[in-house]
Amino acid sequence: MVNPISKEEFKVLVMLYIANIDGHIHPEEVMLMLEKARPQVFASASKKFGKMNDMEVLEYIEQSKKFYVTTEEERQQIINDLKGLIEADGRLTQVEAYITNALVKLLK
């Protein structure tokens, strides 16, 4: 498990997970994430993300969401950001749609 992170890092970590569903993060996705978070926050979250496997990321999201997603407005903002992210590269695969829907349920 990673050390405690900021709310902004948590959001980037969730976005990195979605962006990496197809095995690589596209430049369009990075640009979108950088619009949502400061470059140093993105770098920090990316470093932590790189040390975790898929299961660790999902477990961290599930265990930590109560600290970082405390209102319905915050939850909806993350969901909107995730939807924008999966559309950023202009390609929406069935796997991306399925995983995003599962992650939305996980954030409840």
The first five atom37 places (N, CA, C, CB, O) and aatype in JSON, in Angstrom:
{
  "aatype": [12, 19, 2, 14, 9, 15, 11, 6, 6, 13, 11, 19, 10, 19, 12, 10, 18, 9, 0, 2, 9, 3, 7, 8, 9, 8, 14, 6, 6, 19, 12, 10, 12, 10, 6, 11, 0, 1, 14, 5, 19, 13, 0, 15, 0, 15, 11, 11, 13, 7, 11, 12, 2, 3, 12, 6, 19, 10, 6, 18, 9, 6, 5, 15, 11, 11, 13, 18, 19, 16, 16, 6, 6, 6, 1, 5, 5, 9, 9, 2, 3, 10, 11, 7, 10, 9, 6, 0, 3, 7, 1, 10, 16, 5, 19, 6, 0, 18, 9, 16, 2, 0, 10, 19, 11, 10, 10, 11],
  "atom_mask": [
    [1, 1, 1, 1, 1],
    [1, 1, 1, 1, 1],
    [1, 1, 1, 1, 1],
    [1, 1, 1, 1, 1],
    [1, 1, 1, 1, 1],
    [1, 1, 1, 1, 1],
    [1, 1, 1, 1, 1],
    [1, 1, 1, 1, 1],
    [1, 1, 1, 1, 1],
    [1, 1, 1, 1, 1],
    [1, 1, 1, 1, 1],
    [1, 1, 1, 1, 1],
    [1, 1, 1, 1, 1],
    [1, 1, 1, 1, 1],
    [1, 1, 1, 1, 1],
    [1, 1, 1, 1, 1],
    [1, 1, 1, 1, 1],
    [1, 1, 1, 1, 1],
    [1, 1, 1, 1, 1],
    [1, 1, 1, 1, 1],
    [1, 1, 1, 1, 1],
    [1, 1, 1, 1, 1],
    [1, 1, 1, 0, 1],
    [1, 1, 1, 1, 1],
    [1, 1, 1, 1, 1],
    [1, 1, 1, 1, 1],
    [1, 1, 1, 1, 1],
    [1, 1, 1, 1, 1],
    [1, 1, 1, 1, 1],
    [1, 1, 1, 1, 1],
    [1, 1, 1, 1, 1],
    [1, 1, 1, 1, 1],
    [1, 1, 1, 1, 1],
    [1, 1, 1, 1, 1],
    [1, 1, 1, 1, 1],
    [1, 1, 1, 1, 1],
    [1, 1, 1, 1, 1],
    [1, 1, 1, 1, 1],
    [1, 1, 1, 1, 1],
    [1, 1, 1, 1, 1],
    [1, 1, 1, 1, 1],
    [1, 1, 1, 1, 1],
    [1, 1, 1, 1, 1],
    [1, 1, 1, 1, 1],
    [1, 1, 1, 1, 1],
    [1, 1, 1, 1, 1],
    [1, 1, 1, 1, 1],
    [1, 1, 1, 1, 1],
    [1, 1, 1, 1, 1],
    [1, 1, 1, 0, 1],
    [1, 1, 1, 1, 1],
    [1, 1, 1, 1, 1],
    [1, 1, 1, 1, 1],
    [1, 1, 1, 1, 1],
    [1, 1, 1, 1, 1],
    [1, 1, 1, 1, 1],
    [1, 1, 1, 1, 1],
    [1, 1, 1, 1, 1],
    [1, 1, 1, 1, 1],
    [1, 1, 1, 1, 1],
    [1, 1, 1, 1, 1],
    [1, 1, 1, 1, 1],
    [1, 1, 1, 1, 1],
    [1, 1, 1, 1, 1],
    [1, 1, 1, 1, 1],
    [1, 1, 1, 1, 1],
    [1, 1, 1, 1, 1],
    [1, 1, 1, 1, 1],
    [1, 1, 1, 1, 1],
    [1, 1, 1, 1, 1],
    [1, 1, 1, 1, 1],
    [1, 1, 1, 1, 1],
    [1, 1, 1, 1, 1],
    [1, 1, 1, 1, 1],
    [1, 1, 1, 1, 1],
    [1, 1, 1, 1, 1],
    [1, 1, 1, 1, 1],
    [1, 1, 1, 1, 1],
    [1, 1, 1, 1, 1],
    [1, 1, 1, 1, 1],
    [1, 1, 1, 1, 1],
    [1, 1, 1, 1, 1],
    [1, 1, 1, 1, 1],
    [1, 1, 1, 0, 1],
    [1, 1, 1, 1, 1],
    [1, 1, 1, 1, 1],
    [1, 1, 1, 1, 1],
    [1, 1, 1, 1, 1],
    [1, 1, 1, 1, 1],
    [1, 1, 1, 0, 1],
    [1, 1, 1, 1, 1],
    [1, 1, 1, 1, 1],
    [1, 1, 1, 1, 1],
    [1, 1, 1, 1, 1],
    [1, 1, 1, 1, 1],
    [1, 1, 1, 1, 1],
    [1, 1, 1, 1, 1],
    [1, 1, 1, 1, 1],
    [1, 1, 1, 1, 1],
    [1, 1, 1, 1, 1],
    [1, 1, 1, 1, 1],
    [1, 1, 1, 1, 1],
    [1, 1, 1, 1, 1],
    [1, 1, 1, 1, 1],
    [1, 1, 1, 1, 1],
    [1, 1, 1, 1, 1],
    [1, 1, 1, 1, 1],
    [1, 1, 1, 1, 1]
  ],
  "atom_positions": [
    [[0.85, -1.19, 0.0], [0.0, 0.0, 0.0], [0.89, 1.24, 0.0], [-0.97, 0.01, 1.23], [1.95, 1.25, 0.63]],
    [[0.45, 2.27, -0.7], [1.21, 3.51, -0.75], [0.96, 4.31, 0.51], [0.83, 4.33, -1.99], [0.0, 4.08, 1.24]],
    [[1.83, 5.25, 0.75], [1.65, 6.16, 1.88], [0.43, 7.04, 1.63], [2.92, 7.04, 2.11], [-0.03, 7.16, 0.5]],
    [[-0.09, 7.65, 2.69], [-1.23, 8.55, 2.49], [-0.93, 9.6, 1.42], [-1.6, 9.24, 3.82], [0.2, 10.1, 1.31]],
    [[-1.95, 9.92, 0.66], [-1.79, 10.88, -0.42], [-2.83, 11.98, -0.27], [-1.91, 10.19, -1.8], [-3.76, 11.86, 0.53]],
    [[-2.66, 13.05, -1.04], [-3.62, 14.15, -1.0], [-4.85, 13.77, -1.83], [-2.97, 15.46, -1.55], [-4.84, 12.81, -2.59]],
    [[-5.91, 14.55, -1.66], [-7.15, 14.33, -2.41], [-6.87, 14.47, -3.92], [-8.25, 15.34, -1.96], [-7.4, 13.71, -4.72]],
    [[-6.05, 15.43, -4.27], [-5.71, 15.65, -5.68], [-4.93, 14.45, -6.24], [-4.9, 16.95, -5.85], [-5.16, 14.04, -7.38]],
    [[-4.01, 13.91, -5.45], [-3.25, 12.73, -5.88], [-4.17, 11.52, -6.04], [-2.12, 12.41, -4.88], [-4.01, 10.73, -6.96]],
    [[-5.14, 11.38, -5.13], [-6.1, 10.28, -5.23], [-6.85, 10.36, -6.55], [-7.09, 10.32, -4.04], [-7.0, 9.35, -7.25]],
    [[-7.3, 11.55, -6.89], [-8.04, 11.74, -8.15], [-7.17, 11.36, -9.34], [-8.51, 13.2, -8.28], [-7.64, 10.7, -10.27]],
    [[-5.9, 11.77, -9.32], [-4.99, 11.44, -10.42], [-4.74, 9.93, -10.45], [-3.65, 12.2, -10.28], [-4.67, 9.34, -11.53]],
    [[-4.61, 9.31, -9.3], [-4.39, 7.87, -9.24], [-5.56, 7.12, -9.89], [-4.21, 7.41, -7.78], [-5.35, 6.17, -10.64]],
    [[-6.78, 7.54, -9.6], [-7.96, 6.93, -10.22], [-7.93, 7.16, -11.73], [-9.27, 7.52, -9.61], [-8.21, 6.25, -12.5]],
    [[-7.58, 8.36, -12.14], [-7.52, 8.67, -13.57], [-6.41, 7.87, -14.26], [-7.29, 10.18, -13.77], [-6.6, 7.41, -15.39]],
    [[-5.28, 7.69, -13.6], [-4.2, 6.9, -14.18], [-4.64, 5.45, -14.38], [-2.95, 6.96, -13.28], [-4.29, 4.82, -15.38]],
    [[-5.39, 4.94, -13.44], [-5.87, 3.57, -13.57], [-6.74, 3.43, -14.82], [-6.67, 3.15, -12.31], [-6.56, 2.49, -15.6]],
    [[-7.66, 4.34, -15.01], [-8.53, 4.3, -16.18], [-7.73, 4.52, -17.47], [-9.64, 5.36, -16.07], [-7.94, 3.82, -18.47]],
    [[-6.82, 5.47, -17.44], [-6.02, 5.76, -18.64], [-5.16, 4.57, -19.05], [-5.14, 6.98, -18.4], [-4.86, 4.39, -20.23]],
    [[-4.78, 3.76, -18.09], [-3.87, 2.65, -18.35], [-4.59, 1.33, -18.65], [-2.96, 2.47, -17.17], [-3.94, 0.3, -18.77]],
    [[-5.89, 1.36, -18.77], [-6.66, 0.13, -19.02], [-6.17, -0.61, -20.25], [-8.15, 0.46, -19.17], [-6.08, -1.84, -20.25]],
    [[-5.86, 0.13, -21.29], [-5.42, -0.51, -22.54], [-3.92, -0.78, -22.57], [-5.81, 0.35, -23.72], [-3.39, -1.14, -23.62]],
    [[-3.25, -0.63, -21.45], [-1.83, -0.97, -21.36], [-0.87, 0.18, -21.55], [0.0, 0.0, 0.0], [0.32, 0.04, -21.3]],
    [[-1.37, 1.32, -21.99], [-0.5, 2.49, -22.1], [-1.34, 3.76, -21.99], [0.29, 2.47, -23.44], [-2.54, 3.77, -22.26]],
    [[-0.68, 4.81, -21.58], [-1.35, 6.09, -21.38], [-1.04, 6.99, -22.57], [-0.92, 6.76, -20.03], [0.13, 7.27, -22.86]],
    [[-2.08, 7.43, -23.25], [-1.93, 8.25, -24.45], [-1.62, 9.69, -24.08], [-3.21, 8.18, -25.32], [-2.02, 10.16, -23.01]],
    [[-0.91, 10.4, -24.96], [-0.58, 11.82, -24.69], [-1.82, 12.68, -24.41], [0.18, 12.4, -25.87], [-1.78, 13.59, -23.59]],
    [[-2.92, 12.38, -25.11], [-4.16, 13.15, -24.89], [-4.66, 12.96, -23.46], [-5.24, 12.72, -25.89], [-5.21, 13.89, -22.86]],
    [[-4.48, 11.77, -22.94], [-4.91, 11.47, -21.58], [-4.04, 12.18, -20.56], [-4.89, 9.96, -21.33], [-4.53, 12.7, -19.56]],
    [[-2.75, 12.21, -20.82], [-1.83, 12.94, -19.93], [-2.19, 14.42, -19.91], [-0.36, 12.75, -20.39], [-2.23, 15.03, -18.85]],
    [[-2.46, 14.99, -21.08], [-2.81, 16.41, -21.15], [-4.07, 16.7, -20.34], [-3.0, 16.84, -22.61], [-4.14, 17.71, -19.63]],
    [[-5.06, 15.83, -20.43], [-6.29, 16.02, -19.68], [-6.02, 15.94, -18.17], [-7.34, 14.96, -20.09], [-6.55, 16.75, -17.4]],
    [[-5.21, 14.99, -17.77], [-4.89, 14.88, -16.34], [-4.14, 16.11, -15.85], [-4.06, 13.62, -16.08], [-4.34, 16.55, -14.72]],
    [[-3.27, 16.64, -16.7], [-2.52, 17.84, -16.3], [-3.42, 19.08, -16.24], [-1.38, 18.08, -17.28], [-3.07, 20.06, -15.57]],
    [[-4.55, 19.04, -16.91], [-5.53, 20.12, -16.78], [-6.26, 20.04, -15.44], [-6.55, 20.08, -17.94], [-6.77, 21.04, -14.94]],
    [[-6.31, 18.83, -14.87], [-7.03, 18.59, -13.62], [-6.14, 18.65, -12.39], [-7.71, 17.26, -13.68], [-6.64, 18.8, -11.27]],
    [[-4.83, 18.55, -12.58], [-3.91, 18.51, -11.44], [-2.6, 19.22, -11.78], [-3.63, 17.05, -11.01], [-2.17, 19.25, -12.94]],
    [[-2.0, 19.76, -10.77], [-0.7, 20.41, -10.96], [0.34, 19.39, -11.4], [-0.24, 21.13, -9.66], [0.26, 18.22, -11.02]],
    [[1.33, 19.81, -12.2], [2.34, 18.87, -12.7], [3.06, 18.08, -11.59], [3.37, 19.61, -13.51], [3.32, 16.89, -11.75]],
    [[3.37, 18.73, -10.47], [4.06, 18.01, -9.39], [3.15, 16.97, -8.74], [4.56, 19.0, -8.34], [3.63, 15.93, -8.28]],
    [[1.87, 17.24, -8.69], [0.91, 16.27, -8.15], [0.79, 15.1, -9.11], [-0.49, 16.92, -7.91], [0.79, 13.94, -8.69]],
    [[0.7, 15.39, -10.4], [0.64, 14.33, -11.41], [1.89, 13.46, -11.33], [0.5, 14.94, -12.82], [1.79, 12.23, -11.38]],
    [[3.05, 14.07, -11.21], [4.31, 13.31, -11.13], [4.33, 12.42, -9.89], [5.52, 14.28, -11.12], [4.73, 11.26, -9.96]],
    [[3.92, 12.96, -8.77], [3.9, 12.19, -7.52], [2.94, 11.02, -7.6], [3.52, 13.1, -6.35], [3.28, 9.9, -7.22]],
    [[1.74, 11.27, -8.1], [0.74, 10.2, -8.24], [1.22, 9.15, -9.25], [-0.63, 10.78, -8.67], [1.01, 7.96, -9.05]],
    [[1.86, 9.59, -10.33], [2.37, 8.66, -11.34], [3.43, 7.74, -10.75], [2.95, 9.43, -12.54], [3.47, 6.55, -11.05]],
    [[4.29, 8.3, -9.91], [5.33, 7.51, -9.27], [4.71, 6.45, -8.37], [6.28, 8.41, -8.46], [5.13, 5.29, -8.39]],
    [[3.72, 6.83, -7.59], [3.04, 5.88, -6.7], [2.29, 4.83, -7.52], [2.07, 6.61, -5.75], [2.31, 3.64, -7.19]],
    [[1.62, 5.27, -8.58], [0.88, 4.36, -9.44], [1.82, 3.32, -10.05], [0.16, 5.14, -10.55], [1.47, 2.15, -10.16]],
    [[3.0, 3.76, -10.44], [3.97, 2.86, -11.07], [4.46, 1.76, -10.15], [0.0, 0.0, 0.0], [4.97, 0.74, -10.62]],
    [[4.32, 1.94, -8.86], [4.77, 0.94, -7.88], [3.67, -0.05, -7.52], [5.26, 1.63, -6.62], [3.9, -0.98, -6.74]],
    [[2.48, 0.13, -8.07], [1.33, -0.69, -7.7], [0.86, -1.52, -8.9], [0.19, 0.18, -7.17], [0.94, -1.08, -10.04]],
    [[0.36, -2.72, -8.61], [-0.28, -3.49, -9.68], [-1.77, -3.16, -9.68], [-0.05, -5.04, -9.48], [-2.25, -2.41, -8.82]],
    [[-2.51, -3.7, -10.64], [-3.94, -3.38, -10.78], [-4.72, -3.66, -9.5], [-4.54, -4.18, -11.91], [-5.52, -2.83, -9.06]],
    [[-4.48, -4.82, -8.9], [-5.23, -5.19, -7.7], [-4.92, -4.22, -6.55], [-4.9, -6.63, -7.28], [-5.82, -3.84, -5.81]],
    [[-3.67, -3.83, -6.41], [-3.29, -2.89, -5.35], [-3.96, -1.53, -5.56], [-1.77, -2.72, -5.29], [-4.4, -0.9, -4.6]],
    [[-4.02, -1.09, -6.8], [-4.67, 0.19, -7.09], [-6.16, 0.12, -6.73], [-4.5, 0.57, -8.58], [-6.68, 1.01, -6.06]],
    [[-6.82, -0.94, -7.17], [-8.25, -1.09, -6.87], [-8.51, -1.2, -5.37], [-8.81, -2.32, -7.59], [-9.46, -0.6, -4.85]],
    [[-7.69, -1.95, -4.68], [-7.84, -2.07, -3.22], [-7.62, -0.72, -2.54], [-6.86, -3.11, -2.65], [-8.34, -0.36, -1.61]],
    [[-6.62, 0.02, -3.02], [-6.35, 1.33, -2.44], [-7.53, 2.27, -2.66], [-5.06, 1.94, -3.04], [-7.93, 2.99, -1.75]],
    [[-8.08, 2.26, -3.85], [-9.24, 3.11, -4.15], [-10.4, 2.73, -3.24], [-9.65, 2.98, -5.65], [-11.04, 3.59, -2.64]],
    [[-10.67, 1.43, -3.14], [-11.8, 0.98, -2.32], [-11.62, 1.35, -0.85], [-11.98, -0.53, -2.47], [-12.57, 1.8, -0.2]],
    [[-10.43, 1.16, -0.32], [-10.17, 1.42, 1.09], [-10.07, 2.91, 1.4], [-8.91, 0.74, 1.51], [-10.36, 3.32, 2.52]],
    [[-9.66, 3.7, 0.44], [-9.37, 5.11, 0.7], [-10.46, 6.08, 0.26], [-8.11, 5.48, 0.03], [-10.43, 7.25, 0.64]],
    [[-11.42, 5.62, -0.51], [-12.43, 6.53, -1.06], [-13.16, 7.31, 0.02], [-13.44, 5.75, -1.87], [-13.56, 8.45, -0.22]],
    [[-13.33, 6.73, 1.19], [-14.05, 7.43, 2.26], [-13.3, 8.68, 2.74], [-14.26, 6.49, 3.44], [-13.92, 9.58, 3.32]],
    [[-12.0, 8.75, 2.49], [-11.21, 9.93, 2.88], [-11.18, 10.98, 1.78], [-9.8, 9.51, 3.23], [-11.03, 12.17, 2.06]],
    [[-11.31, 10.55, 0.53], [-11.1, 11.45, -0.6], [-12.36, 11.8, -1.38], [-10.13, 10.83, -1.53], [-12.4, 12.81, -2.09]],
    [[-13.38, 10.99, -1.26], [-14.64, 11.24, -1.95], [-15.71, 11.31, -0.86], [-14.97, 10.12, -3.04], [-16.39, 10.32, -0.56]],
    [[-15.85, 12.49, -0.29], [-16.7, 12.63, 0.9], [-18.09, 13.17, 0.61], [-16.02, 13.52, 1.9], [-18.97, 13.13, 1.46]],
    [[-18.29, 13.68, -0.6], [-19.61, 14.21, -0.96], [-20.03, 13.65, -2.32], [-19.59, 15.77, -0.98], [-19.19, 13.17, -3.09]],
    [[-21.29, 13.72, -2.6], [-21.8, 13.28, -3.91], [-21.23, 14.17, -5.01], [-23.35, 13.31, -3.93], [-20.99, 13.71, -6.13]],
    [[-21.03, 15.44, -4.71], [-20.45, 16.36, -5.7], [-19.03, 15.94, -6.08], [-20.44, 17.81, -5.15], [-18.67, 15.96, -7.25]],
    [[-18.22, 15.55, -5.1], [-16.86, 15.08, -5.38], [-16.89, 13.79, -6.2], [-16.07, 14.87, -4.07], [-16.11, 13.61, -7.13]],
    [[-17.79, 12.89, -5.83], [-17.93, 11.64, -6.56], [-18.32, 11.91, -8.01], [-18.97, 10.73, -5.89], [-17.74, 11.32, -8.93]],
    [[-19.27, 12.79, -8.22], [-19.73, 13.1, -9.57], [-18.62, 13.77, -10.37], [-20.97, 14.0, -9.52], [-18.5, 13.53, -11.58]],
    [[-17.82, 14.61, -9.73], [-16.71, 15.27, -10.43], [-15.68, 14.24, -10.91], [-16.04, 16.3, -9.5], [-15.2, 14.33, -12.04]],
    [[-15.36, 13.29, -10.06], [-14.42, 12.24, -10.47], [-15.01, 11.43, -11.63], [-14.06, 11.32, -9.27], [-14.31, 11.12, -12.59]],
    [[-16.27, 11.08, -11.53], [-16.93, 10.31, -12.6], [-16.89, 11.09, -13.91], [-18.38, 9.99, -12.22], [-16.59, 10.52, -14.96]],
    [[-17.19, 12.37, -13.86], [-17.15, 13.2, -15.08], [-15.74, 13.26, -15.65], [-17.65, 14.62, -14.78], [-15.55, 13.19, -16.86]],
    [[-14.75, 13.38, -14.76], [-13.36, 13.41, -15.22], [-12.96, 12.08, -15.86], [-12.42, 13.73, -14.05], [-12.24, 12.06, -16.85]],
    [[-13.44, 10.97, -15.29], [-13.13, 9.65, -15.85], [-13.75, 9.5, -17.23], [-13.64, 8.54, -14.93], [-13.12, 8.98, -18.15]],
    [[-14.99, 9.94, -17.37], [-15.65, 9.86, -18.68], [-14.92, 10.7, -19.72], [-17.12, 10.32, -18.57], [-14.74, 10.28, -20.86]],
    [[-14.49, 11.9, -19.32], [-13.72, 12.73, -20.23], [-12.4, 12.09, -20.6], [0.0, 0.0, 0.0], [-11.94, 12.2, -21.74]],
    [[-11.8, 11.42, -19.65], [-10.51, 10.77, -19.88], [-10.62, 9.62, -20.87], [-9.95, 10.27, -18.56], [-9.79, 9.49, -21.76]],
    [[-11.64, 8.78, -20.72], [-11.74, 7.65, -21.65], [-12.13, 8.1, -23.05], [-12.77, 6.63, -21.14], [-11.94, 7.35, -24.02]],
    [[-12.66, 9.29, -23.18], [-12.99, 9.82, -24.5], [-11.85, 10.66, -25.09], [-14.25, 10.66, -24.42], [-11.91, 11.06, -26.25]],
    [[-10.81, 10.93, -24.3], [-9.74, 11.84, -24.71], [-8.97, 11.36, -25.94], [-8.78, 12.03, -23.58], [-8.56, 12.18, -26.76]],
    [[-8.77, 10.06, -26.07], [-8.0, 9.56, -27.21], [-8.88, 9.27, -28.42], [-7.24, 8.31, -26.82], [-8.39, 8.79, -29.45]],
    [[-10.18, 9.56, -28.31], [-11.09, 9.38, -29.43], [-11.51, 7.94, -29.67], [0.0, 0.0, 0.0], [-12.2, 7.65, -30.65]],
    [[-11.1, 7.05, -28.79], [-11.45, 5.63, -28.94], [-12.03, 5.14, -27.61], [-10.2, 4.77, -29.35], [-11.43, 5.33, -26.56]],
    [[-13.2, 4.54, -27.67], [-13.82, 3.96, -26.49], [-14.02, 2.48, -26.74], [-15.16, 4.66, -26.14], [-14.87, 2.08, -27.54]],
    [[-13.23, 1.67, -26.04], [-13.37, 0.22, -26.21], [-14.39, -0.31, -25.2], [-12.0, -0.48, -26.03], [-14.74, 0.35, -24.23]],
    [[-14.85, -1.51, -25.46], [-15.78, -2.16, -24.54], [-15.12, -2.37, -23.18], [-16.27, -3.5, -25.11], [-15.77, -2.25, -22.14]],
    [[-13.85, -2.7, -23.2], [-13.13, -2.9, -21.93], [-13.08, -1.61, -21.14], [-11.7, -3.42, -22.2], [-13.33, -1.61, -19.93]],
    [[-12.78, -0.49, -21.8], [-12.75, 0.8, -21.1], [-14.11, 1.13, -20.51], [-12.31, 1.92, -22.06], [-14.2, 1.57, -19.36]],
    [[-15.16, 0.91, -21.27], [-16.51, 1.19, -20.77], [-16.84, 0.31, -19.58], [-17.55, 0.99, -21.89], [-17.4, 0.79, -18.59]],
    [[-16.52, -0.97, -19.66], [-16.81, -1.9, -18.57], [-16.05, -1.54, -17.3], [-16.47, -3.33, -19.0], [-16.63, -1.47, -16.22]],
    [[-14.75, -1.32, -17.43], [-13.92, -1.0, -16.27], [-14.34, 0.33, -15.66], [-12.43, -0.97, -16.66], [-14.37, 0.47, -14.44]],
    [[-14.65, 1.31, -16.49], [-15.08, 2.61, -15.97], [-16.38, 2.46, -15.19], [-15.26, 3.62, -17.12], [-16.52, 3.03, -14.11]],
    [[-17.32, 1.69, -15.72], [-18.58, 1.46, -15.0], [-18.33, 0.75, -13.67], [-19.56, 0.64, -15.87], [-18.95, 1.08, -12.66]],
    [[-17.41, -0.22, -13.67], [-17.09, -0.93, -12.43], [-16.44, 0.03, -11.42], [-16.14, -2.12, -12.72], [-16.73, -0.04, -10.23]],
    [[-15.58, 0.91, -11.9], [-14.92, 1.87, -11.01], [-15.93, 2.89, -10.45], [-13.79, 2.6, -11.77], [-15.83, 3.29, -9.29]],
    [[-16.88, 3.29, -11.26], [-17.93, 4.18, -10.78], [-18.7, 3.52, -9.63], [-18.89, 4.55, -11.93], [-19.0, 4.16, -8.63]],
    [[-19.0, 2.23, -9.79], [-19.68, 1.5, -8.71], [-18.79, 1.4, -7.47], [-20.08, 0.08, -9.18], [-19.27, 1.51, -6.34]],
    [[-17.51, 1.2, -7.68], [-16.56, 1.12, -6.57], [-16.49, 2.42, -5.78], [-15.18, 0.75, -7.08], [-16.26, 2.4, -4.57]],
    [[-16.68, 3.53, -6.45], [-16.6, 4.84, -5.8], [-17.85, 5.19, -5.0], [-16.35, 5.91, -6.84], [-17.88, 6.22, -4.32]],
    [[-18.89, 4.36, -5.05], [-20.12, 4.63, -4.28], [-19.9, 4.39, -2.82], [-21.29, 3.76, -4.78], [-20.82, 4.56, -2.02]]
  ]
}
